[in-house]
Amino acid sequence: MSTTGTITDRSWPQARAAVLRDAVGVGVAVGALGLSFGALSVLAGFTVAQTCALSLLMFSGASQFAVIGVMGAGGGALTGAATATLLGVRNSLYGLNLASLLRLRGARRLVGAHLVLDESSAMAMARTDPREARLAFWATGISVFVLWNIATLAGALGAHVLPDPEALGLDVAAPAAFVALLLPRLRGRRLWALAVAAAVIALIMVPLLPAGMPVLVAGLTAIVAAFAVRRAGDR
Amino acid sequence: MWTAILLGTLGVYLLKLVGLCVPKSVLEQPQVQEASALLPVALLAALVAVQTFAAGHDLVIDARAAGFAVALVAALLRAPFLLVVALGAGTAAVLRLIT
């Protein structure tokens, strides 16, 4: 990703070209993830139409992977939806940071909300000039939306022509993808401890709870524990 | 399946919209900020653990664990996203081929 966004004393056409170039670059990178989402979703038992509906309507990578992960393991619809929703909580925070910048009203706000993502928010917040930031949000959001959905469809259709998915190790593709998504977030010992604690709690719950529930319970328990530890440390 | 898709979609979209509409004071509270940073980490870690070690209601160590370990090392070495996925899947595939 270019760091040219920090330079403020250059012409608008140059700045605009840089923003658009970055937007397409991010879209292509996300498209690679969309390809694996499409294939994994079909392998988890979703139809091509359902897979595309997830990418078109839910349009939030981690939440979509959670739905197919929970449901693919035999989890209930409510558990899948709840896990996806909880993973989407961070989007609210992005929206808050973006609200004063974008100043959206009415229909534009309803459309803009759909494009609030990790990528569009990060690209917008990385710009200091408000005009560049607004362009970065819309350009990145639209670029990711288009490429994510094309890639999802391609992956979903491709999954059918593949041989036995387990022989190809594709059941490991989802956890591997999650690790790649997770590691950049693990800054500091506290977050590592939280991740390990959540993983251990989930595994302890596997024999005890219906499919899908261990992830939800472990996630919430670990958060409560993290707050309890913080409070005890403050005293 | 459609129930999960539509309910989840509604939840995710409303959370996106809420951020653009809610007064700043609510989401600026430190606890809200912190929870939204911690939640994805905890949920993703739990999901990875279950997908790697659970088989129904049993815990097993099989080719998935080896593939996961390789993917983890690759991710720690900051390998590109697709390489992490390919190495993890490839390790499990090779192990299943030779065992």
Interface residues (C-beta under 8 A of the other chain):
Chain A: A29 A32 L33 S36 G45 F46 T47 Q50 A53 L54 L57 M58 F59 S60 A62 S63 F65 A66 V67 G69 V70 M71 A73 A77 L78 G80 A81 A82 T83 A84 T85 L86 L87 G88 V89 R90 N91 S92 L93 Y94 G95 L96 N97 L98 A99 S100 L102 L104 R109 L110 G112 A113 H114 V116 E166 A167 L168 G169 L170 D171 V172 A173 A174 P175 A176 A177 F178 V179 A180 L181 L182 L183 R185 L186 L191 L194 A195 V196 A197 A198 A199 V200 I201 A202 L203 V206 P207 P214 V215 L216 A218 G219 L220 A222 I223 A226 F227 R230
Chain B: M1 W2 T3 A4 I5 L6 L7 G8 T9 G11 V12 Y13 L15 K16 L17 V18 G19 L20 C21 V22 K24 L27 E28 Q31 V32 Q33 E34 A35 S36 A37 L38 L39 P40 V41 A42 L43 L44 A45 A46 L47 V48 A49 V50 Q51 T52 F53 A54 H57 D58 L59 A63 R64 G67 F68 A71 L72 A75 L76 F81 L82 V84 V85 L87 G88 A89 G90 T91 A92 A93 V94 R96 L97
